Amino acid sequence: MNKGKFYITTPVYYINDKPHIGSAYTTIIADTIARWRRQQGEDVLFLTGVDEHSQKTVDAAKKNGEELTAYTDRMAGIWEAAWERLRISNTDFIRTTEARHSATVGDFWERLDAAGDIYLGKYEGLYCKGHEAFMKEDELIDGLCPDHKTEPEFVSEQNYFFRLSKYQKPLLDFYNENQDFVAPANRFQEVKSFVEAGLEDISFSREQRDWGIPVPQDPHQVIYVWADALVNYISSVGIEGWEEHPADVHAVGKDILRFHAVIWPAMLMAAGLPLPGQIIANGFLTANGVKISKSLGNTIDPLELSARYGVDAVRYFLLREVPYGQDGDFSEEKMKERYNADLANGLGNFAARVLTLAEKETLACDPFDGAFEQAVAAMHAGVIKSMSGFKFNETLAAVWRAISFGDHFINEKKVWAVSDDAARRRMLSDLVMLLERIATVLLPFLPETSAKITGAIRREGNVLRAKKIETLFPRIK
């Protein structure tokens, strides 16, 4: 039964480079939530895409010796193909160069202008290309951006500004009335403290640029960064669509949380439009304890990783290893350990044992035996509780407890040696149905593996049949 609509987004990613493990992590999180919501019977709109109107894009095209449009077309294709290979189930992919987006941005700008919240002024300040944003001196460490380790450039020019300062109190009032607006809670507290410290008006345009969406009343300026990029969430559904059903969840990395939890809500307030339901922010990933950086040469390609271990293994590691909202560390050694212990020896081994034992049996789809019923009920309760708080690692832990129960049952009862046909079939029926339930619960997390397992189990009325499948996760030596 359809229970309604659900709208989830990722950020639009910069296309000055191909996808990396960090962007894949955020996107896999959003995909897991989208698949979970579909399982609950909801009509899910899942939006991802790319932000092409940045100076990073211009610089990257020049560095590659490519014409700008040709470069953006090529890179957008690379990003879209990457999400297909990682089995991302997005229903829409937006580019900020699309006509539907440009039109929406222009409309949105005019709403801000009509509200009296856009004005022309002079800006002088330090601009970080990595963030595509201005920074204050007290935000720098030894004169460098703490995230990008680069020195911001001093910029002085005429810009159009957005009256962000006007929305300090409305934002704080909204936060107080919507205690779950940002997750996890510690990130929300950071947002509140930032707003309580005072807000300054922010630059929403740049002058003398030929790459971007022109300001409606001043073609010599282009709408810049967040006044452009954030509006993509509306461009996908249209302003009327957003008014009817704004995004339920924006999934972002913690580095862009302020833009989504402060600037974006203020923009929507100014435009007279409803606010999103929730902003969820994941932490950063390091590689072997070191910040991932192109300059350090330690970037991790999620597609290369998937080619070696499989898409589901990469998804599993990211969702199980790192508690949501916290920073996490990636190393191939850790991944191999998780792979062998949890996937090869855990789920893979259990599935192989059950399907092999049951292959030549005709089983009845009777209600679970009491112990099995309790194990399944505990699994479902744990999954529902943890998913409501985006605790993906705890969700998977609840599933793996059910796997352990099944393995222990096989060993304790020595199912393979039970000579009583009726008793053996009763045990195998419970085991096959347990495996089927596990595979169904794992669909949002391990979609390929789930499909392989459920494809090996066939129901015909009250009859249950199973067949062996290839090894799901061959051990890594």
C-alpha positions as CSV (number, residue, x, y, z in Angstrom):
1,M,0.0,0.0,0.0
2,N,1.3,3.5,-0.9
3,K,1.8,5.5,2.2
4,G,2.6,8.8,0.5
5,K,5.5,10.6,-1.1
6,F,9.1,10.9,0.1
7,Y,11.7,13.3,-1.3
8,I,15.4,12.9,-0.6
9,T,18.4,14.6,-2.1
10,T,22.2,14.6,-2.1
11,P,24.2,17.7,-2.8
12,V,25.0,18.6,-6.3
13,Y,28.7,17.7,-6.6
14,Y,31.5,19.8,-8.1
15,I,32.7,18.3,-11.4
16,N,36.3,19.4,-11.3
17,D,37.2,15.8,-10.7
18,K,35.6,12.3,-10.8
19,P,33.6,10.9,-7.8
20,H,35.7,10.0,-4.7
21,I,35.0,7.9,-1.6
22,G,33.5,10.9,0.2
23,S,30.9,11.8,-2.4
24,A,30.1,8.1,-2.8
25,Y,29.6,7.8,1.0
26,T,27.0,10.5,1.1
27,T,25.2,9.2,-2.0
28,I,25.2,5.6,-0.7
29,I,23.6,6.9,2.5
30,A,20.9,8.7,0.6
31,D,20.3,5.6,-1.6
32,T,20.0,3.4,1.4
33,I,17.3,5.7,2.9
34,A,15.5,5.9,-0.5
35,R,15.4,2.1,-0.8
36,W,14.3,1.7,2.8
37,R,11.4,4.2,2.2
38,R,10.3,2.3,-0.9
39,Q,10.2,-0.8,1.1
40,Q,7.7,0.9,3.4
41,G,5.5,1.5,0.4
42,E,6.3,5.2,-0.2
43,D,6.6,6.9,-3.6
44,V,10.2,8.0,-3.5
45,L,11.8,10.9,-5.4
46,F,15.6,10.7,-5.1
47,L,17.6,13.5,-6.6
48,T,21.3,13.8,-7.1
49,G,23.3,15.7,-9.7
50,V,26.3,18.0,-10.4
51,D,27.1,21.7,-9.8
52,E,28.8,23.0,-12.9
53,H,28.8,26.8,-12.3
54,S,31.9,27.0,-10.2
55,Q,35.3,28.5,-10.7
56,K,36.7,25.1,-10.0
57,T,35.0,23.9,-13.2
58,V,36.4,26.7,-15.3
59,D,39.9,26.0,-13.9
60,A,39.7,22.3,-14.4
61,A,38.5,22.7,-18.1
62,K,41.5,25.0,-18.8
63,K,43.9,22.6,-17.1
64,N,42.6,19.8,-19.3
65,G,42.7,21.9,-22.4
66,E,39.0,21.4,-23.1
67,E,36.2,23.8,-24.2
68,L,34.0,24.4,-21.1
69,T,30.8,22.9,-22.4
70,A,32.5,19.9,-23.7
71,Y,34.3,19.4,-20.4
72,T,31.1,19.7,-18.3
73,D,29.2,17.3,-20.6
74,R,32.0,14.7,-20.3
75,M,32.3,15.1,-16.5
76,A,28.5,15.0,-15.9
77,G,28.4,11.8,-17.9
78,I,31.2,10.3,-15.7
79,W,29.3,11.2,-12.5
80,E,26.0,9.8,-13.8
81,A,27.7,6.6,-14.9
82,A,29.5,6.2,-11.6
83,W,26.2,6.3,-9.6
84,E,24.8,3.6,-12.0
85,R,27.8,1.4,-11.4
86,L,27.4,1.8,-7.6
87,R,23.7,0.8,-8.0
88,I,22.4,4.2,-6.8
89,S,18.6,4.3,-7.4
90,N,18.1,8.0,-8.0
91,T,15.0,8.9,-9.9
92,D,16.4,12.2,-11.2
93,F,19.9,13.6,-12.1
94,I,20.1,17.3,-12.4
95,R,22.8,19.5,-13.9
96,T,22.9,23.2,-13.0
97,T,23.4,24.1,-16.6
98,E,20.0,22.7,-17.5
99,A,17.3,25.1,-18.7
100,R,14.8,23.9,-16.0
101,H,17.4,24.9,-13.3
102,S,18.3,28.3,-14.8
103,A,14.6,29.2,-15.0
104,T,13.9,28.2,-11.4
105,V,17.0,30.1,-10.2
106,G,15.9,33.2,-11.9
107,D,12.4,32.9,-10.5
108,F,13.7,32.3,-7.0
109,W,16.0,35.3,-7.2
110,E,13.1,37.5,-8.2
111,R,11.2,36.3,-5.1
112,L,14.1,37.3,-2.9
113,D,14.4,40.6,-4.6
114,A,10.6,41.3,-4.3
115,A,10.9,40.5,-0.5
116,G,13.5,43.3,-0.3
117,D,16.3,40.9,0.7
118,I,18.6,41.5,-2.2
119,Y,20.8,44.6,-2.4
120,L,23.9,45.8,-4.2
121,G,27.0,46.5,-2.2
122,K,30.8,46.3,-2.2
123,Y,32.5,43.2,-0.9
124,E,36.1,42.9,0.3
125,G,37.2,39.7,1.8
126,L,39.0,36.4,1.6
127,Y,37.6,33.9,-0.9
128,C,38.3,30.2,-0.8
129,K,37.9,28.5,-4.1
130,G,37.6,25.1,-2.4
131,H,34.5,26.1,-0.5
132,E,33.3,28.5,-3.2
133,A,32.7,30.9,-0.3
134,F,34.1,33.9,1.6
135,M,35.9,33.2,4.9
136,K,36.8,35.2,8.0
137,E,40.4,35.5,9.1
138,D,39.6,33.8,12.4
139,E,38.4,30.7,10.4
140,L,41.9,30.3,8.9
141,I,44.7,28.4,10.4
142,D,48.1,29.9,9.7
143,G,46.4,31.9,7.0
144,L,45.1,28.8,5.2
145,C,41.7,27.2,4.8
146,P,41.7,24.4,7.4
147,D,39.9,22.0,5.0
148,H,41.7,22.7,1.7
149,K,45.1,23.9,3.1
150,T,45.1,26.7,0.6
151,E,45.5,30.4,1.0
152,P,42.2,32.3,0.2
153,E,42.5,35.1,-2.4
154,F,41.6,38.7,-1.5
155,V,38.6,39.8,-3.5
156,S,37.2,43.3,-3.8
157,E,34.1,43.8,-6.0
158,Q,30.5,44.9,-6.3
159,N,28.2,42.1,-5.4
160,Y,24.5,41.6,-4.8
161,F,24.0,40.6,-1.2
162,F,21.3,38.5,0.6
163,R,20.0,39.9,3.9
164,L,20.9,36.8,5.9
165,S,21.2,38.8,9.1
166,K,17.5,39.6,8.9
167,Y,16.7,35.9,9.5
168,Q,18.7,35.2,12.7
169,K,15.7,35.2,15.0
170,P,13.3,33.5,12.6
171,L,15.9,30.7,12.2
172,L,16.4,30.3,15.9
173,D,12.7,30.2,16.5
174,F,12.4,27.6,13.8
175,Y,15.1,25.5,15.3
176,N,13.4,25.6,18.7
177,E,10.1,24.4,17.1
178,N,11.8,21.7,15.1
179,Q,14.2,19.8,17.3
180,D,15.0,17.2,14.7
181,F,15.7,19.6,11.9
182,V,19.4,18.6,11.8
183,A,20.8,15.2,12.6
184,P,22.9,14.1,14.4
185,A,22.1,16.3,17.5
186,N,25.7,17.4,18.1
187,R,25.8,18.9,14.6
188,F,22.5,20.7,15.3
189,Q,24.0,22.3,18.3
190,E,26.9,23.6,16.2
191,V,24.4,25.2,13.8
192,K,22.5,26.8,16.6
193,S,25.7,28.2,18.2
194,F,26.8,29.6,14.9
195,V,23.5,31.4,14.4
196,E,23.3,32.6,18.0
197,A,26.7,34.2,17.5
198,G,25.2,36.5,14.8
199,L,24.7,36.4,11.1
200,E,26.1,38.7,8.4
201,D,24.7,39.4,5.0
202,I,26.3,37.2,2.3
203,S,27.4,37.8,-1.3
204,F,25.1,36.1,-3.8
205,S,26.7,37.2,-7.1
206,R,30.0,37.8,-8.8
207,E,30.8,40.4,-11.4
208,Q,32.4,40.1,-14.9
209,R,31.8,36.3,-15.2
210,D,30.6,34.6,-18.3
211,W,30.0,31.3,-16.7
212,G,26.8,31.1,-14.6
213,I,23.2,32.3,-14.5
214,P,22.9,36.0,-15.1
215,V,21.3,38.2,-12.3
216,P,17.8,39.0,-13.8
217,Q,18.2,42.8,-13.4
218,D,21.9,43.0,-14.0
219,P,23.4,40.8,-16.8
220,H,26.9,42.0,-15.8
221,Q,26.7,39.8,-12.7
222,V,26.1,36.1,-12.4
223,I,24.2,34.4,-9.6
224,Y,26.9,32.6,-7.6
225,V,27.3,29.4,-5.7
226,W,24.7,28.9,-3.0
227,A,22.0,31.1,-4.6
228,D,22.4,28.9,-7.6
229,A,23.4,25.4,-6.3
230,L,20.9,25.1,-3.4
231,V,17.9,25.9,-5.7
232,N,18.5,22.7,-7.6
233,Y,16.3,20.9,-5.0
234,I,13.4,23.0,-6.2
235,S,14.3,22.8,-9.9
236,S,13.7,19.1,-10.0
237,V,10.1,19.4,-8.8
238,G,9.2,23.0,-9.8
239,I,8.2,25.7,-7.3
240,E,4.6,24.5,-7.2
241,G,5.9,20.9,-6.6
242,W,8.1,22.2,-3.7
243,E,5.2,24.1,-2.2
244,E,3.1,20.9,-2.3
245,H,5.9,18.7,-0.9
246,P,9.3,20.1,0.0
247,A,12.3,17.7,0.5
248,D,11.9,15.4,3.4
249,V,15.6,14.9,3.8
250,H,18.7,16.6,2.5
251,A,21.7,14.3,2.9
252,V,25.0,16.3,3.0
253,G,28.5,16.1,4.3
254,K,29.3,18.1,7.4
255,D,31.5,20.6,5.5
256,I,28.4,22.0,3.8
257,L,26.0,21.7,6.7
258,R,25.9,25.5,7.5
259,F,24.9,26.3,3.9
260,H,22.0,23.8,4.1
261,A,20.9,24.4,7.7
262,V,21.4,28.2,7.8
263,I,21.5,29.9,4.4
264,W,19.0,27.6,2.6
265,P,16.2,27.9,5.2
266,A,16.7,31.6,5.3
267,M,16.4,31.8,1.5
268,L,13.2,29.8,1.6
269,M,11.8,32.0,4.3
270,A,12.6,35.1,2.2
271,A,11.0,33.4,-0.9
272,G,7.9,32.5,1.1
273,L,8.4,28.8,0.5
274,P,8.2,25.8,2.9
275,L,11.4,24.5,4.5
276,P,12.7,21.0,4.1
277,G,11.9,18.4,6.8
278,Q,15.5,17.4,7.9
279,I,19.1,18.0,7.1
280,I,21.3,14.9,7.9
281,A,25.1,15.4,7.9
282,N,27.7,12.6,7.6
283,G,31.3,13.0,8.9
284,F,34.5,13.0,6.9
285,L,36.5,9.9,5.9
286,T,40.2,9.7,6.3
287,A,42.5,7.2,4.6
288,N,44.8,5.3,7.0
289,G,44.3,8.1,9.5
290,V,45.2,10.9,7.1
291,K,42.9,13.4,5.5
292,I,42.0,12.4,1.9
293,S,43.5,14.9,-0.5
294,K,44.5,15.0,-4.2
295,S,47.7,16.8,-3.3
296,L,48.7,14.0,-0.9
297,G,47.9,11.4,-3.6
298,N,45.7,9.3,-1.2
299,T,42.3,9.7,-2.9
300,I,40.2,6.6,-3.1
301,D,38.3,5.7,-6.2
302,P,35.0,3.9,-5.1
303,L,34.7,2.4,-8.6
304,E,38.1,0.8,-8.5
305,L,37.3,-0.5,-5.0
306,S,34.0,-1.9,-6.2
307,A,35.8,-3.7,-9.1
308,R,38.0,-5.4,-6.6
309,Y,35.6,-6.3,-3.8
310,G,32.1,-5.8,-5.3
311,V,29.6,-2.9,-5.0
312,D,27.8,-4.4,-2.0
313,A,31.0,-5.0,-0.1
314,V,31.9,-1.3,-0.5
315,R,28.4,-0.2,0.6
316,Y,28.5,-2.6,3.6
317,F,31.9,-1.3,4.8
318,L,30.9,2.3,4.7
319,L,27.6,1.8,6.4
320,R,28.8,-0.7,9.0
321,E,32.2,0.7,9.9
322,V,31.4,4.3,10.4
323,P,28.7,5.4,12.9
324,Y,26.6,7.9,11.1
325,G,27.5,11.5,11.7
326,Q,31.0,10.7,13.0
327,D,34.3,10.9,11.2
328,G,35.6,7.5,10.0
329,D,38.8,6.0,8.7
330,F,39.1,3.9,5.6
331,S,41.9,1.4,5.0
332,E,41.9,-1.6,2.7
333,E,43.1,-3.7,5.6
334,K,40.0,-2.8,7.6
335,M,37.9,-3.5,4.6
336,K,39.4,-6.9,4.0
337,E,38.8,-7.8,7.7
338,R,35.1,-6.7,7.5
339,Y,34.7,-8.5,4.2
340,N,36.1,-11.9,5.4
341,A,34.5,-11.7,8.9
342,D,31.1,-10.3,8.1
343,L,30.4,-11.1,4.5
344,A,32.4,-14.2,3.6
345,N,32.2,-16.0,6.9
346,G,29.0,-14.4,8.0
347,L,26.2,-13.7,5.5
348,G,27.8,-15.6,2.6
349,N,28.6,-18.7,4.6
350,F,25.1,-18.8,6.2
351,A,23.4,-18.4,2.8
352,A,25.5,-21.1,1.3
353,R,24.8,-23.6,4.1
354,V,21.0,-23.0,4.1
355,L,20.6,-23.1,0.4
356,T,22.8,-26.2,0.0
357,L,21.0,-28.1,2.8
358,A,17.5,-27.2,1.4
359,E,18.2,-27.6,-2.3
360,K,16.6,-31.0,-2.8
361,E,13.8,-30.5,-0.3
362,T,10.2,-29.6,-0.8
363,L,9.3,-27.4,2.2
364,A,6.1,-26.0,3.7
365,C,5.7,-22.3,4.4
366,D,4.4,-22.8,7.9
367,P,4.6,-20.2,10.6
368,F,8.0,-19.9,12.2
369,D,9.0,-22.1,15.1
370,G,9.0,-20.1,18.4
371,A,12.8,-19.4,18.6
372,F,12.9,-18.3,14.9
373,E,9.9,-16.1,15.4
374,Q,11.6,-14.4,18.3
375,A,14.9,-13.9,16.3
376,V,13.0,-12.4,13.4
377,A,11.0,-10.1,15.6
378,A,14.1,-8.9,17.4
379,M,15.8,-8.2,14.0
380,H,12.8,-6.2,12.7
381,A,12.5,-4.3,16.0
382,G,16.2,-3.4,15.9
383,V,16.1,-2.4,12.3
384,I,13.1,-0.1,12.7
385,K,14.5,1.6,15.8
386,S,18.0,2.2,14.4
387,M,16.8,3.3,10.9
388,S,14.6,6.0,12.5
389,G,17.8,7.6,13.8
390,F,19.9,6.9,10.7
391,K,22.1,4.4,12.7
392,F,23.0,2.3,9.8
393,N,25.7,0.4,11.6
394,E,23.3,-0.6,14.4
395,T,20.7,-1.7,11.7
396,L,23.3,-4.0,10.2
397,A,24.3,-5.3,13.6
398,A,20.7,-6.3,14.2
399,V,20.7,-8.3,11.0
400,W,23.9,-10.0,11.8
401,R,22.6,-11.1,15.1
402,A,19.9,-13.0,13.2
403,I,22.5,-14.5,10.9
404,S,24.5,-15.6,14.0
405,F,21.3,-17.2,15.4
406,G,20.8,-19.1,12.2
407,D,24.4,-20.4,12.1
408,H,24.3,-21.4,15.8
409,F,21.0,-23.3,15.2
410,I,22.5,-25.3,12.3
411,N,25.5,-26.2,14.4
412,E,23.6,-27.0,17.6
413,K,21.0,-29.2,15.9
414,K,23.4,-30.7,13.3
415,V,20.7,-30.2,10.8
416,W,22.7,-32.0,8.1
417,A,22.6,-35.2,10.2
418,V,18.9,-35.2,11.3
419,S,17.4,-38.5,10.1
420,D,13.8,-37.7,10.9
421,D,12.6,-36.3,7.5
422,A,9.7,-34.3,9.0
423,A,11.9,-32.8,11.7
424,R,14.6,-31.9,9.2
425,R,12.2,-30.3,6.8
426,R,10.7,-28.3,9.6
427,M,14.1,-27.0,10.5
428,L,15.0,-26.2,6.9
429,S,11.8,-24.4,6.3
430,D,12.5,-22.1,9.3
431,L,16.1,-21.6,8.1
432,V,15.1,-20.8,4.5
433,M,12.4,-18.3,5.6
434,L,14.9,-16.7,8.0
435,L,17.4,-16.3,5.2
436,E,14.6,-14.8,3.0
437,R,13.7,-12.3,5.7
438,I,17.3,-11.4,6.2
439,A,17.8,-10.8,2.4
440,T,14.6,-8.6,2.3
441,V,15.8,-6.5,5.2
442,L,19.2,-6.1,3.5
443,L,17.8,-4.9,0.2
444,P,18.4,-1.2,0.9
445,F,22.0,-1.9,2.0
446,L,23.2,-4.7,-0.3
447,P,20.8,-4.7,-3.2
448,E,22.7,-7.1,-5.5
449,T,23.2,-9.7,-2.7
450,S,19.6,-9.4,-1.6
451,A,18.4,-10.1,-5.2
452,K,20.7,-13.1,-5.5
453,I,19.4,-14.7,-2.3
454,T,15.7,-14.0,-2.9
455,G,16.1,-15.2,-6.5
456,A,17.3,-18.6,-5.1
457,I,14.1,-19.0,-3.0
458,R,10.8,-19.8,-4.8
459,R,7.3,-19.9,-3.2
460,E,4.5,-21.8,-4.9
461,G,1.4,-21.5,-2.7
462,N,2.4,-23.1,0.6
463,V,5.4,-24.8,-0.9
464,L,8.9,-23.4,-0.5
465,R,11.9,-24.4,-2.7
466,A,15.5,-23.3,-2.7
467,K,18.5,-23.8,-4.9
468,K,22.3,-23.3,-4.5
469,I,23.9,-20.2,-5.8
470,E,27.5,-19.1,-6.5
471,T,29.6,-18.0,-3.6
472,L,28.4,-14.6,-2.6
473,F,31.6,-13.3,-1.1
474,P,34.7,-15.4,-1.9
475,R,37.2,-15.2,0.9
476,I,40.1,-12.8,0.4
477,K,43.5,-14.3,1.3
